[in-house]
Amino acid sequence: MHLYDEMLDSYLARDLPPQTLSVIDAHVSNCLACAHALADAHNAAEHWERRGLLGRLVRVDGPSMAKANVEERQAEAA
């Protein structure tokens, strides 16, 4: 069993039965392909990417995130 699309999204959201989550946890700890898929999906969801010569993780605030932050600050100021 490998993690793809809907199963990967459900696993990240922890929207699966506890027994299924345990089975997937065990699988991910032993499957390099699924561990990388999980890391990539999480990084994309959290707006992180690898940059630089050493591939360090850097938080990236895209245009939509920046706009949301501005709107939040404006709401707090009002």
mmCIF file of the N, C-alpha and C atoms, coordinates in Angstrom:
data_MODEL
# 
_entry.id   MODEL 
# 
loop_
_atom_site.group_PDB 
_atom_site.id 
_atom_site.type_symbol 
_atom_site.label_atom_id 
_atom_site.label_alt_id 
_atom_site.label_comp_id 
_atom_site.label_asym_id 
_atom_site.label_entity_id 
_atom_site.label_seq_id 
_atom_site.pdbx_PDB_ins_code 
_atom_site.Cartn_x 
_atom_site.Cartn_y 
_atom_site.Cartn_z 
_atom_site.occupancy 
_atom_site.B_iso_or_equiv 
_atom_site.pdbx_formal_charge 
_atom_site.auth_seq_id 
_atom_site.auth_comp_id 
_atom_site.auth_asym_id 
_atom_site.auth_atom_id 
_atom_site.pdbx_PDB_model_num 
ATOM 1   N N  . MET A 1 1  ? 0.843   -1.179 0.000  1.00 0.00 ? 1  MET A N  1 
ATOM 2   C CA . MET A 1 1  ? 0.000   0.000  0.000  1.00 0.00 ? 1  MET A CA 1 
ATOM 3   C C  . MET A 1 1  ? 0.889   1.243  0.000  1.00 0.00 ? 1  MET A C  1 
ATOM 4   N N  . HIS A 1 2  ? 0.668   2.115  -0.950 1.00 0.00 ? 2  HIS A N  1 
ATOM 5   C CA . HIS A 1 2  ? 1.362   3.392  -1.007 1.00 0.00 ? 2  HIS A CA 1 
ATOM 6   C C  . HIS A 1 2  ? 0.338   4.513  -0.908 1.00 0.00 ? 2  HIS A C  1 
ATOM 7   N N  . LEU A 1 3  ? 0.789   5.676  -0.490 1.00 0.00 ? 3  LEU A N  1 
ATOM 8   C CA . LEU A 1 3  ? -0.105  6.820  -0.307 1.00 0.00 ? 3  LEU A CA 1 
ATOM 9   C C  . LEU A 1 3  ? -0.208  7.624  -1.597 1.00 0.00 ? 3  LEU A C  1 
ATOM 10  N N  . TYR A 1 4  ? -1.424  7.803  -2.074 1.00 0.00 ? 4  TYR A N  1 
ATOM 11  C CA . TYR A 1 4  ? -1.687  8.604  -3.266 1.00 0.00 ? 4  TYR A CA 1 
ATOM 12  C C  . TYR A 1 4  ? -2.890  9.506  -3.011 1.00 0.00 ? 4  TYR A C  1 
ATOM 13  N N  . ASP A 1 5  ? -2.927  10.624 -3.667 1.00 0.00 ? 5  ASP A N  1 
ATOM 14  C CA . ASP A 1 5  ? -4.036  11.566 -3.755 1.00 0.00 ? 5  ASP A CA 1 
ATOM 15  C C  . ASP A 1 5  ? -4.938  11.630 -2.523 1.00 0.00 ? 5  ASP A C  1 
ATOM 16  N N  . GLU A 1 6  ? -6.142  11.054 -2.628 1.00 0.00 ? 6  GLU A N  1 
ATOM 17  C CA . GLU A 1 6  ? -7.137  11.183 -1.563 1.00 0.00 ? 6  GLU A CA 1 
ATOM 18  C C  . GLU A 1 6  ? -6.672  10.552 -0.259 1.00 0.00 ? 6  GLU A C  1 
ATOM 19  N N  . MET A 1 7  ? -6.017  9.402  -0.347 1.00 0.00 ? 7  MET A N  1 
ATOM 20  C CA . MET A 1 7  ? -5.531  8.739  0.863  1.00 0.00 ? 7  MET A CA 1 
ATOM 21  C C  . MET A 1 7  ? -4.468  9.592  1.538  1.00 0.00 ? 7  MET A C  1 
ATOM 22  N N  . LEU A 1 8  ? -3.595  10.186 0.750  1.00 0.00 ? 8  LEU A N  1 
ATOM 23  C CA . LEU A 1 8  ? -2.550  11.055 1.290  1.00 0.00 ? 8  LEU A CA 1 
ATOM 24  C C  . LEU A 1 8  ? -3.169  12.276 1.965  1.00 0.00 ? 8  LEU A C  1 
ATOM 25  N N  . ASP A 1 9  ? -4.156  12.886 1.313  1.00 0.00 ? 9  ASP A N  1 
ATOM 26  C CA . ASP A 1 9  ? -4.837  14.052 1.897  1.00 0.00 ? 9  ASP A CA 1 
ATOM 27  C C  . ASP A 1 9  ? -5.552  13.682 3.194  1.00 0.00 ? 9  ASP A C  1 
ATOM 28  N N  . SER A 1 10 ? -6.227  12.552 3.195  1.00 0.00 ? 10 SER A N  1 
ATOM 29  C CA . SER A 1 10 ? -6.928  12.096 4.398  1.00 0.00 ? 10 SER A CA 1 
ATOM 30  C C  . SER A 1 10 ? -5.952  11.793 5.523  1.00 0.00 ? 10 SER A C  1 
ATOM 31  N N  . TYR A 1 11 ? -4.817  11.212 5.175  1.00 0.00 ? 11 TYR A N  1 
ATOM 32  C CA . TYR A 1 11 ? -3.804  10.915 6.188  1.00 0.00 ? 11 TYR A CA 1 
ATOM 33  C C  . TYR A 1 11 ? -3.243  12.198 6.783  1.00 0.00 ? 11 TYR A C  1 
ATOM 34  N N  . LEU A 1 12 ? -2.938  13.173 5.941  1.00 0.00 ? 12 LEU A N  1 
ATOM 35  C CA . LEU A 1 12 ? -2.418  14.446 6.439  1.00 0.00 ? 12 LEU A CA 1 
ATOM 36  C C  . LEU A 1 12 ? -3.423  15.142 7.344  1.00 0.00 ? 12 LEU A C  1 
ATOM 37  N N  . ALA A 1 13 ? -4.698  15.038 7.009  1.00 0.00 ? 13 ALA A N  1 
ATOM 38  C CA . ALA A 1 13 ? -5.745  15.670 7.816  1.00 0.00 ? 13 ALA A CA 1 
ATOM 39  C C  . ALA A 1 13 ? -6.115  14.810 9.025  1.00 0.00 ? 13 ALA A C  1 
ATOM 40  N N  . ARG A 1 14 ? -5.569  13.601 9.090  1.00 0.00 ? 14 ARG A N  1 
ATOM 41  C CA . ARG A 1 14 ? -5.854  12.636 10.157 1.00 0.00 ? 14 ARG A CA 1 
ATOM 42  C C  . ARG A 1 14 ? -7.345  12.302 10.194 1.00 0.00 ? 14 ARG A C  1 
ATOM 43  N N  . ASP A 1 15 ? -7.965  12.232 9.000  1.00 0.00 ? 15 ASP A N  1 
ATOM 44  C CA . ASP A 1 15 ? -9.395  11.940 8.862  1.00 0.00 ? 15 ASP A CA 1 
ATOM 45  C C  . ASP A 1 15 ? -9.662  10.470 8.565  1.00 0.00 ? 15 ASP A C  1 
ATOM 46  N N  . LEU A 1 16 ? -8.867  9.606  9.127  1.00 0.00 ? 16 LEU A N  1 
ATOM 47  C CA . LEU A 1 16 ? -9.034  8.167  8.912  1.00 0.00 ? 16 LEU A CA 1 
ATOM 48  C C  . LEU A 1 16 ? -9.245  7.489  10.264 1.00 0.00 ? 16 LEU A C  1 
ATOM 49  N N  . PRO A 1 17 ? -9.806  6.290  10.263 1.00 0.00 ? 17 PRO A N  1 
ATOM 50  C CA . PRO A 1 17 ? -9.970  5.562  11.529 1.00 0.00 ? 17 PRO A CA 1 
ATOM 51  C C  . PRO A 1 17 ? -8.607  5.342  12.201 1.00 0.00 ? 17 PRO A C  1 
ATOM 52  N N  . PRO A 1 18 ? -8.581  5.322  13.530 1.00 0.00 ? 18 PRO A N  1 
ATOM 53  C CA . PRO A 1 18 ? -7.308  5.161  14.261 1.00 0.00 ? 18 PRO A CA 1 
ATOM 54  C C  . PRO A 1 18 ? -6.490  3.956  13.829 1.00 0.00 ? 18 PRO A C  1 
ATOM 55  N N  . GLN A 1 19 ? -7.152  2.835  13.555 1.00 0.00 ? 19 GLN A N  1 
ATOM 56  C CA . GLN A 1 19 ? -6.413  1.634  13.148 1.00 0.00 ? 19 GLN A CA 1 
ATOM 57  C C  . GLN A 1 19 ? -5.748  1.851  11.791 1.00 0.00 ? 19 GLN A C  1 
ATOM 58  N N  . THR A 1 20 ? -6.433  2.514  10.871 1.00 0.00 ? 20 THR A N  1 
ATOM 59  C CA . THR A 1 20 ? -5.865  2.807  9.550  1.00 0.00 ? 20 THR A CA 1 
ATOM 60  C C  . THR A 1 20 ? -4.684  3.750  9.686  1.00 0.00 ? 20 THR A C  1 
ATOM 61  N N  . LEU A 1 21 ? -4.813  4.756  10.545 1.00 0.00 ? 21 LEU A N  1 
ATOM 62  C CA . LEU A 1 21 ? -3.702  5.685  10.775 1.00 0.00 ? 21 LEU A CA 1 
ATOM 63  C C  . LEU A 1 21 ? -2.477  4.952  11.306 1.00 0.00 ? 21 LEU A C  1 
ATOM 64  N N  . SER A 1 22 ? -2.694  4.001  12.216 1.00 0.00 ? 22 SER A N  1 
ATOM 65  C CA . SER A 1 22 ? -1.570  3.225  12.766 1.00 0.00 ? 22 SER A CA 1 
ATOM 66  C C  . SER A 1 22 ? -0.871  2.400  11.692 1.00 0.00 ? 22 SER A C  1 
ATOM 67  N N  . VAL A 1 23 ? -1.672  1.795  10.818 1.00 0.00 ? 23 VAL A N  1 
ATOM 68  C CA . VAL A 1 23 ? -1.098  0.984  9.734  1.00 0.00 ? 23 VAL A CA 1 
ATOM 69  C C  . VAL A 1 23 ? -0.287  1.870  8.793  1.00 0.00 ? 23 VAL A C  1 
ATOM 70  N N  . ILE A 1 24 ? -0.835  3.034  8.456  1.00 0.00 ? 24 ILE A N  1 
ATOM 71  C CA . ILE A 1 24 ? -0.122  3.944  7.555  1.00 0.00 ? 24 ILE A CA 1 
ATOM 72  C C  . ILE A 1 24 ? 1.120   4.501  8.231  1.00 0.00 ? 24 ILE A C  1 
ATOM 73  N N  . ASP A 1 25 ? 1.043   4.825  9.520  1.00 0.00 ? 25 ASP A N  1 
ATOM 74  C CA . ASP A 1 25 ? 2.223   5.293  10.262 1.00 0.00 ? 25 ASP A CA 1 
ATOM 75  C C  . ASP A 1 25 ? 3.358   4.274  10.152 1.00 0.00 ? 25 ASP A C  1 
ATOM 76  N N  . ALA A 1 26 ? 3.026   3.004  10.359 1.00 0.00 ? 26 ALA A N  1 
ATOM 77  C CA . ALA A 1 26 ? 4.031   1.945  10.277 1.00 0.00 ? 26 ALA A CA 1 
ATOM 78  C C  . ALA A 1 26 ? 4.584   1.840  8.864  1.00 0.00 ? 26 ALA A C  1 
ATOM 79  N N  . HIS A 1 27 ? 3.709   1.936  7.873  1.00 0.00 ? 27 HIS A N  1 
ATOM 80  C CA . HIS A 1 27 ? 4.152   1.843  6.479  1.00 0.00 ? 27 HIS A CA 1 
ATOM 81  C C  . HIS A 1 27 ? 5.087   2.990  6.116  1.00 0.00 ? 27 HIS A C  1 
ATOM 82  N N  . VAL A 1 28 ? 4.700   4.209  6.493  1.00 0.00 ? 28 VAL A N  1 
ATOM 83  C CA . VAL A 1 28 ? 5.502   5.395  6.149  1.00 0.00 ? 28 VAL A CA 1 
ATOM 84  C C  . VAL A 1 28 ? 6.880   5.328  6.814  1.00 0.00 ? 28 VAL A C  1 
ATOM 85  N N  . SER A 1 29 ? 6.944   4.743  7.996  1.00 0.00 ? 29 SER A N  1 
ATOM 86  C CA . SER A 1 29 ? 8.238   4.659  8.677  1.00 0.00 ? 29 SER A CA 1 
ATOM 87  C C  . SER A 1 29 ? 9.196   3.695  7.985  1.00 0.00 ? 29 SER A C  1 
ATOM 88  N N  . ASN A 1 30 ? 8.663   2.837  7.087  1.00 0.00 ? 30 ASN A N  1 
ATOM 89  C CA . ASN A 1 30 ? 9.503   1.854  6.386  1.00 0.00 ? 30 ASN A CA 1 
ATOM 90  C C  . ASN A 1 30 ? 9.548   2.041  4.886  1.00 0.00 ? 30 ASN A C  1 
ATOM 91  N N  . CYS A 1 31 ? 8.799   2.989  4.350  1.00 0.00 ? 31 CYS A N  1 
ATOM 92  C CA . CYS A 1 31 ? 8.716   3.168  2.896  1.00 0.00 ? 31 CYS A CA 1 
ATOM 93  C C  . CYS A 1 31 ? 9.245   4.553  2.528  1.00 0.00 ? 31 CYS A C  1 
ATOM 94  N N  . LEU A 1 32 ? 10.388  4.582  1.903  1.00 0.00 ? 32 LEU A N  1 
ATOM 95  C CA . LEU A 1 32 ? 11.017  5.851  1.542  1.00 0.00 ? 32 LEU A CA 1 
ATOM 96  C C  . LEU A 1 32 ? 10.169  6.647  0.552  1.00 0.00 ? 32 LEU A C  1 
ATOM 97  N N  . ALA A 1 33 ? 9.550   5.980  -0.404 1.00 0.00 ? 33 ALA A N  1 
ATOM 98  C CA . ALA A 1 33 ? 8.728   6.681  -1.397 1.00 0.00 ? 33 ALA A CA 1 
ATOM 99  C C  . ALA A 1 33 ? 7.546   7.384  -0.727 1.00 0.00 ? 33 ALA A C  1 
ATOM 100 N N  . CYS A 1 34 ? 6.884   6.704  0.190  1.00 0.00 ? 34 CYS A N  1 
ATOM 101 C CA . CYS A 1 34 ? 5.742   7.316  0.880  1.00 0.00 ? 34 CYS A CA 1 
ATOM 102 C C  . CYS A 1 34 ? 6.189   8.400  1.850  1.00 0.00 ? 34 CYS A C  1 
ATOM 103 N N  . ALA A 1 35 ? 7.332   8.210  2.485  1.00 0.00 ? 35 ALA A N  1 
ATOM 104 C CA . ALA A 1 35 ? 7.857   9.239  3.379  1.00 0.00 ? 35 ALA A CA 1 
ATOM 105 C C  . ALA A 1 35 ? 8.155   10.525 2.605  1.00 0.00 ? 35 ALA A C  1 
ATOM 106 N N  . HIS A 1 36 ? 8.737   10.394 1.414  1.00 0.00 ? 36 HIS A N  1 
ATOM 107 C CA . HIS A 1 36 ? 9.009   11.570 0.579  1.00 0.00 ? 36 HIS A CA 1 
ATOM 108 C C  . HIS A 1 36 ? 7.713   12.204 0.076  1.00 0.00 ? 36 HIS A C  1 
ATOM 109 N N  . ALA A 1 37 ? 6.749   11.378 -0.336 1.00 0.00 ? 37 ALA A N  1 
ATOM 110 C CA . ALA A 1 37 ? 5.462   11.905 -0.802 1.00 0.00 ? 37 ALA A CA 1 
ATOM 111 C C  . ALA A 1 37 ? 4.768   12.660 0.320  1.00 0.00 ? 37 ALA A C  1 
ATOM 112 N N  . LEU A 1 38 ? 4.828   12.119 1.522  1.00 0.00 ? 38 LEU A N  1 
ATOM 113 C CA . LEU A 1 38 ? 4.214   12.766 2.674  1.00 0.00 ? 38 LEU A CA 1 
ATOM 114 C C  . LEU A 1 38 ? 4.912   14.082 3.000  1.00 0.00 ? 38 LEU A C  1 
ATOM 115 N N  . ALA A 1 39 ? 6.231   14.080 2.972  1.00 0.00 ? 39 ALA A N  1 
ATOM 116 C CA . ALA A 1 39 ? 6.989   15.302 3.245  1.00 0.00 ? 39 ALA A CA 1 
ATOM 117 C C  . ALA A 1 39 ? 6.716   16.368 2.191  1.00 0.00 ? 39 ALA A C  1 
ATOM 118 N N  . ASP A 1 40 ? 6.685   15.975 0.932  1.00 0.00 ? 40 ASP A N  1 
ATOM 119 C CA . ASP A 1 40 ? 6.407   16.936 -0.144 1.00 0.00 ? 40 ASP A CA 1 
ATOM 120 C C  . ASP A 1 40 ? 5.005   17.516 -0.027 1.00 0.00 ? 40 ASP A C  1 
ATOM 121 N N  . ALA A 1 41 ? 4.028   16.671 0.279  1.00 0.00 ? 41 ALA A N  1 
ATOM 122 C CA . ALA A 1 41 ? 2.651   17.138 0.419  1.00 0.00 ? 41 ALA A CA 1 
ATOM 123 C C  . ALA A 1 41 ? 2.518   18.084 1.605  1.00 0.00 ? 41 ALA A C  1 
ATOM 124 N N  . HIS A 1 42 ? 3.178   17.746 2.696  1.00 0.00 ? 42 HIS A N  1 
ATOM 125 C CA . HIS A 1 42 ? 3.123   18.606 3.881  1.00 0.00 ? 42 HIS A CA 1 
ATOM 126 C C  . HIS A 1 42 ? 3.811   19.936 3.607  1.00 0.00 ? 42 HIS A C  1 
ATOM 127 N N  . ASN A 1 43 ? 4.961   19.891 2.975  1.00 0.00 ? 43 ASN A N  1 
ATOM 128 C CA . ASN A 1 43 ? 5.682   21.126 2.670  1.00 0.00 ? 43 ASN A CA 1 
ATOM 129 C C  . ASN A 1 43 ? 4.875   22.017 1.741  1.00 0.00 ? 43 ASN A C  1 
ATOM 130 N N  . ALA A 1 44 ? 4.208   21.420 0.767  1.00 0.00 ? 44 ALA A N  1 
ATOM 131 C CA . ALA A 1 44 ? 3.392   22.207 -0.154 1.00 0.00 ? 44 ALA A CA 1 
ATOM 132 C C  . ALA A 1 44 ? 2.205   22.834 0.575  1.00 0.00 ? 44 ALA A C  1 
ATOM 133 N N  . ALA A 1 45 ? 1.610   22.071 1.486  1.00 0.00 ? 45 ALA A N  1 
ATOM 134 C CA . ALA A 1 45 ? 0.460   22.580 2.222  1.00 0.00 ? 45 ALA A CA 1 
ATOM 135 C C  . ALA A 1 45 ? 0.852   23.697 3.178  1.00 0.00 ? 45 ALA A C  1 
ATOM 136 N N  . GLU A 1 46 ? 2.031   23.631 3.701  1.00 0.00 ? 46 GLU A N  1 
ATOM 137 C CA . GLU A 1 46 ? 2.491   24.623 4.672  1.00 0.00 ? 46 GLU A CA 1 
ATOM 138 C C  . GLU A 1 46 ? 3.323   25.723 4.028  1.00 0.00 ? 46 GLU A C  1 
ATOM 139 N N  . HIS A 1 47 ? 3.455   25.704 2.707  1.00 0.00 ? 47 HIS A N  1 
ATOM 140 C CA . HIS A 1 47 ? 4.201   26.717 1.960  1.00 0.00 ? 47 HIS A CA 1 
ATOM 141 C C  . HIS A 1 47 ? 5.686   26.759 2.352  1.00 0.00 ? 47 HIS A C  1 
ATOM 142 N N  . TRP A 1 48 ? 6.299   25.582 2.350  1.00 0.00 ? 48 TRP A N  1 
ATOM 143 C CA . TRP A 1 48 ? 7.735   25.460 2.584  1.00 0.00 ? 48 TRP A CA 1 
ATOM 144 C C  . TRP A 1 48 ? 8.357   24.923 1.298  1.00 0.00 ? 48 TRP A C  1 
ATOM 145 N N  . GLU A 1 49 ? 9.585   25.297 1.044  1.00 0.00 ? 49 GLU A N  1 
ATOM 146 C CA . GLU A 1 49 ? 10.296  24.706 -0.081 1.00 0.00 ? 49 GLU A CA 1 
ATOM 147 C C  . GLU A 1 49 ? 11.781  24.671 0.232  1.00 0.00 ? 49 GLU A C  1 
ATOM 148 N N  . ARG A 1 50 ? 12.468  23.796 -0.475 1.00 0.00 ? 50 ARG A N  1 
ATOM 149 C CA . ARG A 1 50 ? 13.916  23.681 -0.280 1.00 0.00 ? 50 ARG A CA 1 
ATOM 150 C C  . ARG A 1 50 ? 14.617  24.682 -1.172 1.00 0.00 ? 50 ARG A C  1 
ATOM 151 N N  . ARG A 1 51 ? 15.577  25.399 -0.584 1.00 0.00 ? 51 ARG A N  1 
ATOM 152 C CA . ARG A 1 51 ? 16.324  26.397 -1.336 1.00 0.00 ? 51 ARG A CA 1 
ATOM 153 C C  . ARG A 1 51 ? 17.798  26.342 -0.968 1.00 0.00 ? 51 ARG A C  1 
ATOM 154 N N  . GLY A 1 52 ? 18.586  26.880 -1.872 1.00 0.00 ? 52 GLY A N  1 
ATOM 155 C CA . GLY A 1 52 ? 20.012  26.999 -1.604 1.00 0.00 ? 52 GLY A CA 1 
ATOM 156 C C  . GLY A 1 52 ? 20.779  25.730 -1.914 1.00 0.00 ? 52 GLY A C  1 
ATOM 157 N N  . LEU A 1 53 ? 22.080  25.853 -1.811 1.00 0.00 ? 53 LEU A N  1 
ATOM 158 C CA . LEU A 1 53 ? 22.982  24.756 -2.116 1.00 0.00 ? 53 LEU A CA 1 
ATOM 159 C C  . LEU A 1 53 ? 22.746  23.532 -1.234 1.00 0.00 ? 53 LEU A C  1 
ATOM 160 N N  . LEU A 1 54 ? 22.415  23.775 0.034  1.00 0.00 ? 54 LEU A N  1 
ATOM 161 C CA . LEU A 1 54 ? 22.203  22.672 0.962  1.00 0.00 ? 54 LEU A CA 1 
ATOM 162 C C  . LEU A 1 54 ? 20.754  22.204 1.028  1.00 0.00 ? 54 LEU A C  1 
ATOM 163 N N  . GLY A 1 55 ? 19.884  22.843 0.283  1.00 0.00 ? 55 GLY A N  1 
ATOM 164 C CA . GLY A 1 55 ? 18.486  22.440 0.251  1.00 0.00 ? 55 GLY A CA 1 
ATOM 165 C C  . GLY A 1 55 ? 17.772  22.658 1.569  1.00 0.00 ? 55 GLY A C  1 
ATOM 166 N N  . ARG A 1 56 ? 18.050  23.767 2.220  1.00 0.00 ? 56 ARG A N  1 
ATOM 167 C CA . ARG A 1 56 ? 17.403  24.044 3.502  1.00 0.00 ? 56 ARG A CA 1 
ATOM 168 C C  . ARG A 1 56 ? 15.950  24.439 3.301  1.00 0.00 ? 56 ARG A C  1 
ATOM 169 N N  . LEU A 1 57 ? 15.121  24.033 4.252  1.00 0.00 ? 57 LEU A N  1 
ATOM 170 C CA . LEU A 1 57 ? 13.704  24.378 4.171  1.00 0.00 ? 57 LEU A CA 1 
ATOM 171 C C  . LEU A 1 57 ? 13.509  25.841 4.550  1.00 0.00 ? 57 LEU A C  1 
ATOM 172 N N  . VAL A 1 58 ? 12.753  26.544 3.705  1.00 0.00 ? 58 VAL A N  1 
ATOM 173 C CA . VAL A 1 58 ? 12.466  27.962 3.909  1.00 0.00 ? 58 VAL A CA 1 
ATOM 174 C C  . VAL A 1 58 ? 10.962  28.153 3.776  1.00 0.00 ? 58 VAL A C  1 
ATOM 175 N N  . ARG A 1 59 ? 10.380  28.892 4.708  1.00 0.00 ? 59 ARG A N  1 
ATOM 176 C CA . ARG A 1 59 ? 8.947   29.179 4.617  1.00 0.00 ? 59 ARG A CA 1 
ATOM 177 C C  . ARG A 1 59 ? 8.719   30.213 3.521  1.00 0.00 ? 59 ARG A C  1 
ATOM 178 N N  . VAL A 1 60 ? 7.754   29.933 2.659  1.00 0.00 ? 60 VAL A N  1 
ATOM 179 C CA . VAL A 1 60 ? 7.464   30.807 1.538  1.00 0.00 ? 60 VAL A CA 1 
ATOM 180 C C  . VAL A 1 60 ? 6.053   31.345 1.709  1.00 0.00 ? 60 VAL A C  1 
ATOM 181 N N  . ASP A 1 61 ? 5.933   32.659 1.743  1.00 0.00 ? 61 ASP A N  1 
ATOM 182 C CA . ASP A 1 61 ? 4.618   33.289 1.788  1.00 0.00 ? 61 ASP A CA 1 
ATOM 183 C C  . ASP A 1 61 ? 4.299   33.775 0.392  1.00 0.00 ? 61 ASP A C  1 
ATOM 184 N N  . GLY A 1 62 ? 3.426   33.039 -0.293 1.00 0.00 ? 62 GLY A N  1 
ATOM 185 C CA . GLY A 1 62 ? 3.032   33.409 -1.648 1.00 0.00 ? 62 GLY A CA 1 
ATOM 186 C C  . GLY A 1 62 ? 2.102   34.611 -1.625 1.00 0.00 ? 62 GLY A C  1 
ATOM 187 N N  . PRO A 1 63 ? 1.697   35.056 -2.795 1.00 0.00 ? 63 PRO A N  1 
ATOM 188 C CA . PRO A 1 63 ? 0.820   36.223 -2.883 1.00 0.00 ? 63 PRO A CA 1 
ATOM 189 C C  . PRO A 1 63 ? -0.471  36.063 -2.093 1.00 0.00 ? 63 PRO A C  1 
ATOM 190 N N  . SER A 1 64 ? -1.067  34.865 -2.130 1.00 0.00 ? 64 SER A N  1 
ATOM 191 C CA . SER A 1 64 ? -2.321  34.667 -1.407 1.00 0.00 ? 64 SER A CA 1 
ATOM 192 C C  . SER A 1 64 ? -2.099  34.725 0.099  1.00 0.00 ? 64 SER A C  1 
ATOM 193 N N  . MET A 1 65 ? -0.972  34.195 0.563  1.00 0.00 ? 65 MET A N  1 
ATOM 194 C CA . MET A 1 65 ? -0.662  34.242 1.990  1.00 0.00 ? 65 MET A CA 1 
ATOM 195 C C  . MET A 1 65 ? -0.391  35.676 2.423  1.00 0.00 ? 65 MET A C  1 
ATOM 196 N N  . ALA A 1 66 ? 0.337   36.428 1.606  1.00 0.00 ? 66 ALA A N  1 
ATOM 197 C CA . ALA A 1 66 ? 0.649   37.810 1.938  1.00 0.00 ? 66 ALA A CA 1 
ATOM 198 C C  . ALA A 1 66 ? -0.632  38.631 2.002  1.00 0.00 ? 66 ALA A C  1 
ATOM 199 N N  . LYS A 1 67 ? -1.537  38.412 1.057  1.00 0.00 ? 67 LYS A N  1 
ATOM 200 C CA . LYS A 1 67 ? -2.813  39.140 1.040  1.00 0.00 ? 67 LYS A CA 1 
ATOM 201 C C  . LYS A 1 67 ? -3.625  38.805 2.282  1.00 0.00 ? 67 LYS A C  1 
ATOM 202 N N  . ALA A 1 68 ? -3.662  37.541 2.661  1.00 0.00 ? 68 ALA A N  1 
ATOM 203 C CA . ALA A 1 68 ? -4.391  37.126 3.861  1.00 0.00 ? 68 ALA A CA 1 
ATOM 204 C C  . ALA A 1 68 ? -3.805  37.779 5.101  1.00 0.00 ? 68 ALA A C  1 
ATOM 205 N N  . ASN A 1 69 ? -2.465  37.864 5.169  1.00 0.00 ? 69 ASN A N  1 
ATOM 206 C CA . ASN A 1 69 ? -1.813  38.496 6.314  1.00 0.00 ? 69 ASN A CA 1 
ATOM 207 C C  . ASN A 1 69 ? -2.154  39.975 6.391  1.00 0.00 ? 69 ASN A C  1 
ATOM 208 N N  . VAL A 1 70 ? -2.201  40.667 5.269  1.00 0.00 ? 70 VAL A N  1 
ATOM 209 C CA . VAL A 1 70 ? -2.546  42.088 5.246  1.00 0.00 ? 70 VAL A CA 1 
ATOM 210 C C  . VAL A 1 70 ? -3.984  42.270 5.714  1.00 0.00 ? 70 VAL A C  1 
ATOM 211 N N  . GLU A 1 71 ? -4.886  41.425 5.212  1.00 0.00 ? 71 GLU A N  1 
ATOM 212 C CA . GLU A 1 71 ? -6.287  41.518 5.617  1.00 0.00 ? 71 GLU A CA 1 
ATOM 213 C C  . GLU A 1 71 ? -6.455  41.261 7.108  1.00 0.00 ? 71 GLU A C  1 
ATOM 214 N N  . GLU A 1 72 ? -5.690  40.298 7.663  1.00 0.00 ? 72 GLU A N  1 
ATOM 215 C CA . GLU A 1 72 ? -5.725  40.021 9.091  1.00 0.00 ? 72 GLU A CA 1 
ATOM 216 C C  . GLU A 1 72 ? -5.296  41.238 9.896  1.00 0.00 ? 72 GLU A C  1 
ATOM 217 N N  . ARG A 1 73 ? -4.191  41.857 9.482  1.00 0.00 ? 73 ARG A N  1 
ATOM 218 C CA . ARG A 1 73 ? -3.681  43.041 10.192 1.00 0.00 ? 73 ARG A CA 1 
ATOM 219 C C  . ARG A 1 73 ? -4.663  44.198 10.133 1.00 0.00 ? 73 ARG A C  1 
ATOM 220 N N  . GLN A 1 74 ? -5.303  44.376 8.978  1.00 0.00 ? 74 GLN A N  1 
ATOM 221 C CA . GLN A 1 74 ? -6.285  45.437 8.846  1.00 0.00 ? 74 GLN A CA 1 
ATOM 222 C C  . GLN A 1 74 ? -7.498  45.182 9.752  1.00 0.00 ? 74 GLN A C  1 
ATOM 223 N N  . ALA A 1 75 ? -7.923  43.941 9.849  1.00 0.00 ? 75 ALA A N  1 
ATOM 224 C CA . ALA A 1 75 ? -9.057  43.603 10.718 1.00 0.00 ? 75 ALA A CA 1 
ATOM 225 C C  . ALA A 1 75 ? -8.698  43.826 12.181 1.00 0.00 ? 75 ALA A C  1 
ATOM 226 N N  . GLU A 1 76 ? -7.459  43.497 12.562 1.00 0.00 ? 76 GLU A N  1 
ATOM 227 C CA . GLU A 1 76 ? -7.022  43.702 13.953 1.00 0.00 ? 76 GLU A CA 1 
ATOM 228 C C  . GLU A 1 76 ? -6.924  45.181 14.282 1.00 0.00 ? 76 GLU A C  1 
ATOM 229 N N  . ALA A 1 77 ? -6.519  45.984 13.304 1.00 0.00 ? 77 ALA A N  1 
ATOM 230 C CA . ALA A 1 77 ? -6.355  47.423 13.533 1.00 0.00 ? 77 ALA A CA 1 
ATOM 231 C C  . ALA A 1 77 ? -7.709  48.127 13.649 1.00 0.00 ? 77 ALA A C  1 
ATOM 232 N N  . ALA A 1 78 ? -8.720  47.564 13.029 1.00 0.00 ? 78 ALA A N  1 
ATOM 233 C CA . ALA A 1 78 ? -10.047 48.222 13.028 1.00 0.00 ? 78 ALA A CA 1 
ATOM 234 C C  . ALA A 1 78 ? -10.779 48.059 14.333 1.00 0.00 ? 78 ALA A C  1 
# 
